[in-house]
């Protein structure tokens, strides 16, 4: 019985593998924040890319 109790206590104290779970949760949180920011700032980002595209088209037309 002592061996089972010792094994259970050792299993509970074992922290190996928690890093993987923590990194997974952190990556999921970053992905969710990035997706929310992309949805919220969709129009300003689109305007920036459109301005760049217009500038490139204007520069190409002047050749």
Secondary structure, DSSP 8 states (H G I E B T S, - for coil): -HHHHHHHHHHHH--TTHHHHHHHHHHHHHHHHHHHHHHHTHHHHHHHHHHHHHHHHHHHHT-
